[in-house]
Amino acid sequence: MKKSKLSFYFVFIAFFTFISIFFTIVQTSYSNLIGPVKKVQESSLIKPINPKLDTDILDQIQNRPDYQDDNINLSNSSIENSTP
C-alpha cells in the first residue's frame, strides 16, 4: 500500500516539474523572439530619411565663421622647423 502511494507522489511531482520546465522554456523562447522586434520598433534612431536636400542649411553652414577659408592657414614652416 505504501509503495503505490509513494509512486503516485513521484508521478505527481514529475508531472508538475515537467509542465513548469516546459512553460519556462516556451516563455524564454517567446521572449527572445519578440524582444528584439520590440526594441527595433521603439528605437528613436530608426527614422525614414528625407531625400530632399535643403540648400538653405548648406548655405548657413558655409557662412558660419568656423568654416570660412580665411581662418585656415596651412604653412609648412612649423613642419620644416620641427626636429624628429
ROTORGU-562425 format. One record per residue (C-alpha): x, y, z; residue in one letter; residue number from 1. Coordinates in pm, whole numbers. Example, Ala and Ser with C-alpha at 12.3 -4.5 7.8 and 13.67 -1.06 7.14 Angstrom:
<lodos>
[[1230,-450,780],"a",1],
[[1367,-106,714],"s",2],
</lodos>
This chain:
<lodos>
[[0,0,0],"m",1],
[[274,243,87],"k",2],
[[455,160,-233],"k",3],
[[168,272,-457],"s",4],
[[123,593,-257],"k",5],
[[491,673,-290],"l",6],
[[493,618,-665],"s",7],
[[182,839,-702],"f",8],
[[368,1127,-536],"y",9],
[[669,1078,-764],"f",10],
[[445,1081,-1072],"v",11],
[[263,1387,-942],"f",12],
[[587,1579,-875],"i",13],
[[742,1466,-1203],"a",14],
[[437,1580,-1399],"f",15],
[[431,1931,-1248],"f",16],
[[807,1960,-1281],"t",17],
[[783,1874,-1649],"f",18],
[[499,2123,-1702],"i",19],
[[686,2403,-1524],"s",20],
[[1008,2339,-1717],"i",21],
[[813,2325,-2044],"f",22],
[[639,2658,-1980],"f",23],
[[967,2819,-1872],"t",24],
[[1133,2715,-2198],"i",25],
[[836,2835,-2404],"v",26],
[[826,3170,-2222],"q",27],
[[1201,3225,-2265],"t",28],
[[1187,3135,-2633],"s",29],
[[895,3369,-2693],"y",30],
[[1071,3649,-2506],"s",31],
[[1386,3602,-2714],"n",32],
[[1179,3606,-3032],"l",33],
[[966,3912,-2956],"i",34],
[[1219,4117,-2754],"g",35],
[[1438,4234,-3047],"p",36],
[[1131,4322,-3253],"v",37],
[[1000,4550,-2978],"k",38],
[[1340,4717,-2940],"k",39],
[[1352,4797,-3311],"v",40],
[[1000,4938,-3308],"q",41],
[[1073,5156,-3003],"e",42],
[[1410,5280,-3127],"s",43],
[[1412,5651,-3196],"s",44],
[[1722,5624,-3414],"l",45],
[[1540,5443,-3691],"i",46],
[[1358,5712,-3884],"k",47],
[[1283,5744,-4253],"p",48],
[[1537,5953,-4443],"i",49],
[[1415,6265,-4617],"n",50],
[[1564,6258,-4970],"p",51],
[[1512,6632,-5030],"k",52],
[[1829,6836,-4992],"l",53],
[[1779,7162,-4804],"d",54],
[[2025,7402,-4965],"t",55],
[[1949,7679,-4714],"d",56],
[[2110,7472,-4440],"i",57],
[[2421,7422,-4655],"l",58],
[[2446,7798,-4707],"d",59],
[[2416,7857,-4333],"q",60],
[[2694,7607,-4266],"i",61],
[[2923,7769,-4522],"q",62],
[[2861,8116,-4377],"n",63],
[[2950,8016,-4022],"r",64],
[[3278,8163,-3901],"p",65],
[[3417,7819,-3815],"d",66],
[[3419,7710,-4178],"y",67],
[[3549,8014,-4361],"q",68],
[[3861,7969,-4571],"d",69],
[[4032,8279,-4429],"d",70],
[[4080,8119,-4090],"n",71],
[[4274,7824,-4226],"i",72],
[[4650,7884,-4252],"n",73],
[[4844,7596,-4392],"l",74],
[[5204,7691,-4355],"s",75],
[[5486,7445,-4388],"n",76],
[[5716,7645,-4163],"s",77],
[[5608,7461,-3849],"s",78],
[[5667,7127,-4022],"i",79],
[[6007,7225,-4161],"e",80],
[[6138,7360,-3827],"n",81],
[[6040,7058,-3621],"s",82],
[[6309,6806,-3531],"t",83],
[[6237,6435,-3513],"p",84],
</lodos>
